[in-house]
């Protein structure tokens, strides 16, 4: 095992994974010990209700490379990765689940392009049959169509430079969109095939109720990346169109009233609604521009602190 400053930090969110963790840590030691880089494993106990905490305490005495972070309640994968990243020492992070559906022997292959300077983020492309394949294909297809990111699998294990996380919005469940946000920020992307295995113990945390939430999150990320830096492009155009419709309706209402003596109350209501809505949308656009300016200043501070141009 290589000693010295930690190069790679494996971040593992764990919720009720007590039965899988001993084998996972054993496999990490076997796979990463001979690897040509120094490493650590950071496991986040995300509000587990089984004996995960006790198992981790025992494993810490057995594996010196293990670090443990505890959440008193379940906060989700995005928060778990953020908590792990705050204590991790490596310049390269690897997101790996604790359910043993991915084996640590594939981590060196994910890390290699980053160590070689060929990429900033590497996604694993699942190989083999797995549950939720249909949902995954839809998600990846929509992501490629909306974001233009040409990799097969965006929601799998991944390795990435520490600075990738600095530009990520701190939103629940948005870890799924780490890749598309990183690519929008200019980070280089590639992928590597990663075998997927059947879960050995425990239950899947996925349920179908998360699908509508995921769709709305997908649209939110698309809107953020498309109009986040220029919100007036959306609100201004929409406001101008709505205001124009109200103005034209007002002209028609005046012609009907004073030329033909016809007064239409619904038409007057339409004029009021459209004009007020158009002005309101312009107001949202100006407010959005101010927020976008603050956001860009924050991003610039992150870039300077991470040493990126």
N, C-alpha and C positions, 0 to 999 in steps of 0.2 A: 504494500500500500504506500502510495506517494504521500510524503508529509510536506509541511509548509503551508503557505496561504491557500485557503480553499478556492478552487476554481469553479466547481460545479456544485450547486445546491439542488437536491431533489426535494420538491415540495409535494407533500402527500396529505390532502384533506382526508380525514377519517371520521365517519359517523357510524357507530356501532359495528366496528370491524375488528373486534377483539380476536376472533377466530382466525383472521387472515394476517394480522400484523406480524406474529412471530415468523411465519414462513416468508413474508415479504421482506423483512429485515435480513433474514438469512440469505435470501437470493440477492439482495442488494450488496451484501458483503462479498458474496461469491462472484458477482458480475463486475462490480466496480473496484474491488480491491486490486485486481491486476491491471485496471485501466490506466492509460497514460495521463491521468490527471488526478488531482486531489479532490475529494468530495466530502459532502456531509448530507445527511438526510434529516429534513425537518418535517415532523408529523404534527398535524393540527388536529387535536381532539375536538371536533366540532359539536359539543354538547351531547356526547354519547351517553346513553342510558344503560348500556351493558357494562362490562368490566374492562372497557378499553383503557381507562386511566390506570388501573392496577397493572395491566399487561405492559403498558408503556413504561411504567416505573421499573418493572423487572427487566425490560429490554434495554433501558438506558445503562444498567449496570453491565450488561453483556456486550453492548455495541457502543464504543466510545464516539463513533461518528454520528450518533443519533441525538437530535435535539427535539424537544417537545414543547408545543404551544397549546394552551387549553382555552377553549371558549366555554363559558358557563352555560350558554344556551346555543342552540343551532342557529348559525348565521349564514350558512350557505357557502358554496364553493368559492365564490368571488371574494368574500371576506376572509375565508380561510387562506386563500393564496396571498392576499394582502398581508395578513398577520404573519404568515411564514416568511414572506419577502422582507418584512421589517427586521426580522432577527437573523436572516440568512446572511452569510459572509461571501458567498460565491459571486462571481461576475456573470455566470451563466445559470439560469434557472431551468429546471425540468419539472413540468407538471405531470404527476403520475397519480392515478387513483389507487386506493388501498385494497381493491377487491380482487386483485390477482388476475384480472382479465388481460392485463398487459404485464409482461415479465421484465424485470430489470435488465436482463441480458441485452435488450434492445436499446438501452439508454446510450451506450457509447456511439451507436450508429446515428442517433439523433443529434448528439453533441458534436460529432466530427466536423460537419460543415461549418459550424460556428467557430470552432477552434482553428480551422483552416482559413478563416476569414472569407469564406464563400457566401455566408448568409448571416442574417441577424435573428431569424426565427425559422424553426424547422417543425413542420407538422407531421404527425404520423398518419399514414394512410392505412386504415384497418384492412387486414387480410383475413378472409374466412367469413363464415356465416355468423350472424349475430342478431339479437332481438332489436327491434326498432329500426331495422335496415330501411324500411319504407319511409319512415319519418326522417331518417338521416339523409336519404337521397333527396327528399323534398327540400329540406333545410339547405343542403349544400347546393342544390340546383338554384334555389332562390338567391342564395348568397352570391353565386357566380354571376347570375343575371343582374342583380342589383349593384354589386360592388366591383364586378370585373376581375375578381381574384381567381386566377386559374390554377387552383389546386383541387384535388379530388375530395379531400376530407378536411373540413375546417374545425370540427368539433371532436378532436381526439387528443391523445397525449401530444405534448409539444415541448420543445426546448427553445429558449429565447434569451437574449441578452438582458441583463438587469435593467438597462435604460428603457427597454420596451415598455415596462410597467409604469414609467413616469408619466407617459402621456395618456394613460388609460383612465376613462371616467370612472369614478367610484360609485358604481350603480350595482344593485343586486342582480346577479345572474348574467352580468355583461361579460364575464370571462369567456363566454361562447363567442364573443365578437372581438376578442383580442387580436386575432390575425388580421381581420379586415381593417381595424383601426390602426394597427401597426403599419400595414402596407400604405394606408392613406398618409401616414406620417413619414413615409419614405424609407422604411426598413426593408431590407432584402428578404425575400421569402423563398423557401424551397420545401420539399417534402421527402419523406423516406417511408417505405413500406414497413408496417409493424403488425405482426400476427396478433389476432384477438382470440382469447381462450374463454372457455365457459367459467362462470363464477364458481369458486370452490365452496364458499360458505357465505352465510348472510343473505340478505334480500336486496334487490335493486331499489334504489331511491327514486327511480323514474316512475311517474304516473302520467296518465293522459291529460290531466288537468293542466299540466305545464305547457301543453302544445299551444293553446290560444295565447298564453303569456309570452311564449317564445315568438309567435308571429308578430305581436304588437311590439316586442323588443326589437325585432328585425326591422320593422318599419321605422321605429324611433332612431335606431342607429343609422339607417339610410338617410333619414331627414337630417340628422346631426352632421353626417359627413357631406351631404349634398348642399345644405344651406346653413350649416353651423357657423361658417366664417363670413357668410354674406346673407344674413336673414332678410335683409331688405329685398333681395332678389325674389324671395317667395312672397313675403307679406306686402311688399311694395307693388308687385305686379298684380297680386290678387286684389289689393285695395284699389288700384287704378281701374281694373276691370269692373269691380262692383260699383265704384263711384261713377264710372262712365254709364253703366246700365241705369243707375239712379238718375243721372243727369238727362239721358235720352228719354227716360220715362217721364221726367218732369216737363220736358219740352212738349211731349205728346199730350200730357195732362193740360198744359196751358193752351195749346192749340184747340183741343176739344172744348175747353171751358169758355174761351173768349171768342172763338170763331164759330163753333157750332152750338154753344150753350149747353154742352153735356158735361156734367160733373160726375166723375167716378171715384167714389171713396176708396175702393180697393187699390186703384191706381195711385192715389195720394199716399196710401199706406206703404205701397211698394217703393215709392220715391223716398219716403222718410227712412225706411229700413235700409235701402241700398246706400244712400248717402251716409247715414250714420255708420253703417258697417264698413264702408270704404275708408272713412276717416279713422275708425278704430283699428283697422288693419294697418294703416300707415303708422299709427301710434305704436302698435306691436312691433312693426319693423324698426322704428327708431330705438325702441327699448332693446330689441334684439341686437342691434348694432352696438349699443353700449356694452351689453353683456359679452358679445363676441370680442370686443376690444379688450375687456378685462381678461377673458379666457386666453387670448393670444399673448398678453403680457405674462400670464402665469406659465404658459407653455414655453415661452422664451427663457424664463427663469429656470425651468426644468432642463432645457437644452444646455444652458450655460453651466448649470451645476453638474451635468453629466459629461461635459466636455465635448458635446456634439456640435457641429457647425450649424 
